[in-house]
């Protein structure tokens, strides 16, 4: 009887551990080599990045983002002010939104997720 109790206790803790595991932070982005340009739309101005090294740096910073517990349930963020980042490939445009909220910088990909991003992205894009 004691062995059964230990077994089920162990099984219970394994199930709890697995269910509390941090969510996967995989962000669905195109391969760097397939990105033709990254366009940043901010306050009526557009900045375009076509240099592969710049594109690599931007994607790298984005991939280092941490997924939040919030879900993206709209086409655009539910905030007044945001910056639009478009990654253009030959067959698709990936749209990402950046915004500040409660002194944190968030990256939102519609219907995929909301991520907390490092301020390095704003610094690299020269956004204040």
Residue pairs with C-beta under 8 A, 6 or more apart in sequence:
23 67
24 67
25 65
25 66
25 67
25 115
27 62
27 63
27 65
27 109
27 112
27 113
27 115
28 94
28 109
28 112
29 59
29 62
29 63
29 87
29 94
30 87
30 89
30 92
30 94
32 52
32 55
32 56
32 59
33 52
34 89
34 90
35 55
35 59
35 87
35 88
35 89
36 50
36 88
36 89
36 90
37 48
37 49
37 50
37 55
37 87
37 88
38 48
38 49
38 54
38 55
38 58
38 85
38 86
38 87
38 88
39 46
39 47
39 48
39 49
39 84
39 85
39 86
39 88
40 46
40 47
40 48
40 49
40 83
40 84
40 85
40 86
40 125
40 127
41 83
41 84
41 85
41 86
42 83
42 84
42 127
47 125
47 126
49 55
49 58
57 124
58 85
58 121
58 124
58 125
59 87
61 117
61 118
61 120
61 121
61 124
62 96
62 107
62 117
62 121
64 117
64 118
65 107
65 115
65 116
65 117
65 118
66 115
66 116
67 113
67 114
67 115
68 106
68 113
68 114
68 115
68 116
70 113
70 114
71 113
71 114
72 108
72 109
72 110
72 111
72 112
72 113
72 114
73 111
74 110
75 110
76 82
76 97
76 110
77 97
77 99
77 106
77 108
79 99
79 101
81 99
81 100
82 97
82 98
82 99
82 108
83 97
83 98
83 99
83 127
84 95
84 96
84 97
85 95
85 96
85 97
85 98
86 93
86 94
86 95
86 96
87 93
87 94
87 96
94 109
95 109
95 110
96 107
96 108
96 109
97 107
97 108
97 109
97 110
98 105
98 106
98 107
98 108
98 117
98 121
98 122
98 127
99 105
99 106
99 108
100 106
104 116
105 116
105 117
105 118
105 119
105 121
105 122
106 114
106 115
106 116
106 117
107 114
107 115
107 116
107 117
107 121
108 114
108 115
109 115
122 128
